[in-house]
Amino acid sequence: MRVKVDTERCISCGLCEEMLPEVFKVEEKGASVLLPLIEEEDRKAVVWGLLEDCPGEALTVEGEEPRIIPFYVARPERR
């Protein structure tokens, strides 16, 4: 699976980086992808969940859906 971020749509909320800091890096101008090719099924499932949860709808993927069922990704509460 390949993942891309549309920096024009990204609002820099940080959700993707919180969930997968090894894949995404968020800066003021938007998120960037550190690991564009994702092969691990657990990471694929998280990215698939982020597709639904990204408030800017900035994420796109190319490739097959994960073999494991994606879970709902909720933003952790800040303390």
MODELLER restraints for C-alpha pairs under 7 A, 6 or more apart:
rsr = mdl.restraints
at = mdl.atoms
rsr.add(forms.Gaussian(group=physical.xy_distance, feature=features.Distance(at['CA:1:A'], at['CA:37:A']), mean=5.84, stdev=0.5))
rsr.add(forms.Gaussian(group=physical.xy_distance, feature=features.Distance(at['CA:1:A'], at['CA:38:A']), mean=5.29, stdev=0.5))
rsr.add(forms.Gaussian(group=physical.xy_distance, feature=features.Distance(at['CA:1:A'], at['CA:39:A']), mean=6.48, stdev=0.5))
rsr.add(forms.Gaussian(group=physical.xy_distance, feature=features.Distance(at['CA:1:A'], at['CA:61:A']), mean=6.54, stdev=0.5))
rsr.add(forms.Gaussian(group=physical.xy_distance, feature=features.Distance(at['CA:1:A'], at['CA:62:A']), mean=5.59, stdev=0.5))
rsr.add(forms.Gaussian(group=physical.xy_distance, feature=features.Distance(at['CA:1:A'], at['CA:63:A']), mean=4.54, stdev=0.5))
rsr.add(forms.Gaussian(group=physical.xy_distance, feature=features.Distance(at['CA:1:A'], at['CA:64:A']), mean=6.29, stdev=0.5))
rsr.add(forms.Gaussian(group=physical.xy_distance, feature=features.Distance(at['CA:2:A'], at['CA:36:A']), mean=5.43, stdev=0.5))
rsr.add(forms.Gaussian(group=physical.xy_distance, feature=features.Distance(at['CA:2:A'], at['CA:37:A']), mean=4.65, stdev=0.5))
rsr.add(forms.Gaussian(group=physical.xy_distance, feature=features.Distance(at['CA:2:A'], at['CA:38:A']), mean=6.15, stdev=0.5))
rsr.add(forms.Gaussian(group=physical.xy_distance, feature=features.Distance(at['CA:2:A'], at['CA:61:A']), mean=5.40, stdev=0.5))
rsr.add(forms.Gaussian(group=physical.xy_distance, feature=features.Distance(at['CA:2:A'], at['CA:62:A']), mean=5.05, stdev=0.5))
rsr.add(forms.Gaussian(group=physical.xy_distance, feature=features.Distance(at['CA:2:A'], at['CA:63:A']), mean=6.45, stdev=0.5))
rsr.add(forms.Gaussian(group=physical.xy_distance, feature=features.Distance(at['CA:3:A'], at['CA:36:A']), mean=5.31, stdev=0.5))
rsr.add(forms.Gaussian(group=physical.xy_distance, feature=features.Distance(at['CA:3:A'], at['CA:37:A']), mean=6.71, stdev=0.5))
rsr.add(forms.Gaussian(group=physical.xy_distance, feature=features.Distance(at['CA:3:A'], at['CA:60:A']), mean=5.81, stdev=0.5))
rsr.add(forms.Gaussian(group=physical.xy_distance, feature=features.Distance(at['CA:3:A'], at['CA:61:A']), mean=4.44, stdev=0.5))
rsr.add(forms.Gaussian(group=physical.xy_distance, feature=features.Distance(at['CA:3:A'], at['CA:62:A']), mean=6.55, stdev=0.5))
rsr.add(forms.Gaussian(group=physical.xy_distance, feature=features.Distance(at['CA:4:A'], at['CA:33:A']), mean=6.68, stdev=0.5))
rsr.add(forms.Gaussian(group=physical.xy_distance, feature=features.Distance(at['CA:4:A'], at['CA:36:A']), mean=6.86, stdev=0.5))
rsr.add(forms.Gaussian(group=physical.xy_distance, feature=features.Distance(at['CA:4:A'], at['CA:59:A']), mean=5.78, stdev=0.5))
rsr.add(forms.Gaussian(group=physical.xy_distance, feature=features.Distance(at['CA:4:A'], at['CA:60:A']), mean=5.32, stdev=0.5))
rsr.add(forms.Gaussian(group=physical.xy_distance, feature=features.Distance(at['CA:4:A'], at['CA:61:A']), mean=6.25, stdev=0.5))
rsr.add(forms.Gaussian(group=physical.xy_distance, feature=features.Distance(at['CA:5:A'], at['CA:31:A']), mean=6.59, stdev=0.5))
rsr.add(forms.Gaussian(group=physical.xy_distance, feature=features.Distance(at['CA:5:A'], at['CA:32:A']), mean=6.33, stdev=0.5))
rsr.add(forms.Gaussian(group=physical.xy_distance, feature=features.Distance(at['CA:5:A'], at['CA:33:A']), mean=6.86, stdev=0.5))
rsr.add(forms.Gaussian(group=physical.xy_distance, feature=features.Distance(at['CA:5:A'], at['CA:58:A']), mean=5.44, stdev=0.5))
rsr.add(forms.Gaussian(group=physical.xy_distance, feature=features.Distance(at['CA:5:A'], at['CA:59:A']), mean=4.77, stdev=0.5))
rsr.add(forms.Gaussian(group=physical.xy_distance, feature=features.Distance(at['CA:5:A'], at['CA:60:A']), mean=6.54, stdev=0.5))
rsr.add(forms.Gaussian(group=physical.xy_distance, feature=features.Distance(at['CA:6:A'], at['CA:58:A']), mean=4.89, stdev=0.5))
rsr.add(forms.Gaussian(group=physical.xy_distance, feature=features.Distance(at['CA:6:A'], at['CA:59:A']), mean=6.43, stdev=0.5))
rsr.add(forms.Gaussian(group=physical.xy_distance, feature=features.Distance(at['CA:7:A'], at['CA:30:A']), mean=5.23, stdev=0.5))
rsr.add(forms.Gaussian(group=physical.xy_distance, feature=features.Distance(at['CA:7:A'], at['CA:31:A']), mean=6.46, stdev=0.5))
rsr.add(forms.Gaussian(group=physical.xy_distance, feature=features.Distance(at['CA:9:A'], at['CA:56:A']), mean=5.42, stdev=0.5))
rsr.add(forms.Gaussian(group=physical.xy_distance, feature=features.Distance(at['CA:9:A'], at['CA:57:A']), mean=6.76, stdev=0.5))
rsr.add(forms.Gaussian(group=physical.xy_distance, feature=features.Distance(at['CA:9:A'], at['CA:58:A']), mean=5.10, stdev=0.5))
rsr.add(forms.Gaussian(group=physical.xy_distance, feature=features.Distance(at['CA:10:A'], at['CA:30:A']), mean=5.26, stdev=0.5))
rsr.add(forms.Gaussian(group=physical.xy_distance, feature=features.Distance(at['CA:10:A'], at['CA:31:A']), mean=6.55, stdev=0.5))
rsr.add(forms.Gaussian(group=physical.xy_distance, feature=features.Distance(at['CA:10:A'], at['CA:56:A']), mean=5.26, stdev=0.5))
rsr.add(forms.Gaussian(group=physical.xy_distance, feature=features.Distance(at['CA:10:A'], at['CA:58:A']), mean=5.15, stdev=0.5))
rsr.add(forms.Gaussian(group=physical.xy_distance, feature=features.Distance(at['CA:11:A'], at['CA:30:A']), mean=6.20, stdev=0.5))
rsr.add(forms.Gaussian(group=physical.xy_distance, feature=features.Distance(at['CA:11:A'], at['CA:56:A']), mean=5.90, stdev=0.5))
rsr.add(forms.Gaussian(group=physical.xy_distance, feature=features.Distance(at['CA:12:A'], at['CA:26:A']), mean=5.97, stdev=0.5))
rsr.add(forms.Gaussian(group=physical.xy_distance, feature=features.Distance(at['CA:12:A'], at['CA:27:A']), mean=6.52, stdev=0.5))
rsr.add(forms.Gaussian(group=physical.xy_distance, feature=features.Distance(at['CA:12:A'], at['CA:28:A']), mean=6.28, stdev=0.5))
rsr.add(forms.Gaussian(group=physical.xy_distance, feature=features.Distance(at['CA:12:A'], at['CA:30:A']), mean=4.82, stdev=0.5))
rsr.add(forms.Gaussian(group=physical.xy_distance, feature=features.Distance(at['CA:12:A'], at['CA:31:A']), mean=6.17, stdev=0.5))
rsr.add(forms.Gaussian(group=physical.xy_distance, feature=features.Distance(at['CA:14:A'], at['CA:26:A']), mean=5.93, stdev=0.5))
rsr.add(forms.Gaussian(group=physical.xy_distance, feature=features.Distance(at['CA:15:A'], at['CA:75:A']), mean=6.45, stdev=0.5))
rsr.add(forms.Gaussian(group=physical.xy_distance, feature=features.Distance(at['CA:16:A'], at['CA:24:A']), mean=6.17, stdev=0.5))
rsr.add(forms.Gaussian(group=physical.xy_distance, feature=features.Distance(at['CA:16:A'], at['CA:50:A']), mean=6.76, stdev=0.5))
rsr.add(forms.Gaussian(group=physical.xy_distance, feature=features.Distance(at['CA:17:A'], at['CA:24:A']), mean=4.89, stdev=0.5))
rsr.add(forms.Gaussian(group=physical.xy_distance, feature=features.Distance(at['CA:17:A'], at['CA:25:A']), mean=5.67, stdev=0.5))
rsr.add(forms.Gaussian(group=physical.xy_distance, feature=features.Distance(at['CA:17:A'], at['CA:26:A']), mean=6.36, stdev=0.5))
rsr.add(forms.Gaussian(group=physical.xy_distance, feature=features.Distance(at['CA:22:A'], at['CA:34:A']), mean=6.88, stdev=0.5))
rsr.add(forms.Gaussian(group=physical.xy_distance, feature=features.Distance(at['CA:23:A'], at['CA:33:A']), mean=5.82, stdev=0.5))
rsr.add(forms.Gaussian(group=physical.xy_distance, feature=features.Distance(at['CA:23:A'], at['CA:34:A']), mean=4.97, stdev=0.5))
rsr.add(forms.Gaussian(group=physical.xy_distance, feature=features.Distance(at['CA:23:A'], at['CA:35:A']), mean=4.78, stdev=0.5))
rsr.add(forms.Gaussian(group=physical.xy_distance, feature=features.Distance(at['CA:24:A'], at['CA:31:A']), mean=6.56, stdev=0.5))
rsr.add(forms.Gaussian(group=physical.xy_distance, feature=features.Distance(at['CA:24:A'], at['CA:32:A']), mean=5.80, stdev=0.5))
rsr.add(forms.Gaussian(group=physical.xy_distance, feature=features.Distance(at['CA:24:A'], at['CA:33:A']), mean=4.77, stdev=0.5))
rsr.add(forms.Gaussian(group=physical.xy_distance, feature=features.Distance(at['CA:24:A'], at['CA:34:A']), mean=5.55, stdev=0.5))
rsr.add(forms.Gaussian(group=physical.xy_distance, feature=features.Distance(at['CA:25:A'], at['CA:31:A']), mean=5.48, stdev=0.5))
rsr.add(forms.Gaussian(group=physical.xy_distance, feature=features.Distance(at['CA:25:A'], at['CA:32:A']), mean=5.30, stdev=0.5))
rsr.add(forms.Gaussian(group=physical.xy_distance, feature=features.Distance(at['CA:25:A'], at['CA:33:A']), mean=6.39, stdev=0.5))
rsr.add(forms.Gaussian(group=physical.xy_distance, feature=features.Distance(at['CA:25:A'], at['CA:34:A']), mean=6.72, stdev=0.5))
rsr.add(forms.Gaussian(group=physical.xy_distance, feature=features.Distance(at['CA:26:A'], at['CA:32:A']), mean=6.30, stdev=0.5))
rsr.add(forms.Gaussian(group=physical.xy_distance, feature=features.Distance(at['CA:38:A'], at['CA:44:A']), mean=6.47, stdev=0.5))
rsr.add(forms.Gaussian(group=physical.xy_distance, feature=features.Distance(at['CA:41:A'], at['CA:66:A']), mean=5.83, stdev=0.5))
rsr.add(forms.Gaussian(group=physical.xy_distance, feature=features.Distance(at['CA:41:A'], at['CA:67:A']), mean=6.66, stdev=0.5))
rsr.add(forms.Gaussian(group=physical.xy_distance, feature=features.Distance(at['CA:41:A'], at['CA:68:A']), mean=6.77, stdev=0.5))
rsr.add(forms.Gaussian(group=physical.xy_distance, feature=features.Distance(at['CA:44:A'], at['CA:66:A']), mean=5.54, stdev=0.5))
rsr.add(forms.Gaussian(group=physical.xy_distance, feature=features.Distance(at['CA:45:A'], at['CA:66:A']), mean=5.59, stdev=0.5))
rsr.add(forms.Gaussian(group=physical.xy_distance, feature=features.Distance(at['CA:45:A'], at['CA:68:A']), mean=6.57, stdev=0.5))
rsr.add(forms.Gaussian(group=physical.xy_distance, feature=features.Distance(at['CA:45:A'], at['CA:69:A']), mean=6.64, stdev=0.5))
rsr.add(forms.Gaussian(group=physical.xy_distance, feature=features.Distance(at['CA:45:A'], at['CA:70:A']), mean=4.49, stdev=0.5))
rsr.add(forms.Gaussian(group=physical.xy_distance, feature=features.Distance(at['CA:46:A'], at['CA:70:A']), mean=6.36, stdev=0.5))
rsr.add(forms.Gaussian(group=physical.xy_distance, feature=features.Distance(at['CA:48:A'], at['CA:70:A']), mean=6.35, stdev=0.5))
rsr.add(forms.Gaussian(group=physical.xy_distance, feature=features.Distance(at['CA:49:A'], at['CA:70:A']), mean=5.73, stdev=0.5))
rsr.add(forms.Gaussian(group=physical.xy_distance, feature=features.Distance(at['CA:49:A'], at['CA:71:A']), mean=6.23, stdev=0.5))
rsr.add(forms.Gaussian(group=physical.xy_distance, feature=features.Distance(at['CA:49:A'], at['CA:72:A']), mean=5.92, stdev=0.5))
rsr.add(forms.Gaussian(group=physical.xy_distance, feature=features.Distance(at['CA:49:A'], at['CA:73:A']), mean=5.79, stdev=0.5))
rsr.add(forms.Gaussian(group=physical.xy_distance, feature=features.Distance(at['CA:50:A'], at['CA:73:A']), mean=6.53, stdev=0.5))
rsr.add(forms.Gaussian(group=physical.xy_distance, feature=features.Distance(at['CA:51:A'], at['CA:57:A']), mean=6.95, stdev=0.5))
rsr.add(forms.Gaussian(group=physical.xy_distance, feature=features.Distance(at['CA:51:A'], at['CA:59:A']), mean=5.84, stdev=0.5))
rsr.add(forms.Gaussian(group=physical.xy_distance, feature=features.Distance(at['CA:51:A'], at['CA:60:A']), mean=6.99, stdev=0.5))
rsr.add(forms.Gaussian(group=physical.xy_distance, feature=features.Distance(at['CA:53:A'], at['CA:73:A']), mean=6.83, stdev=0.5))
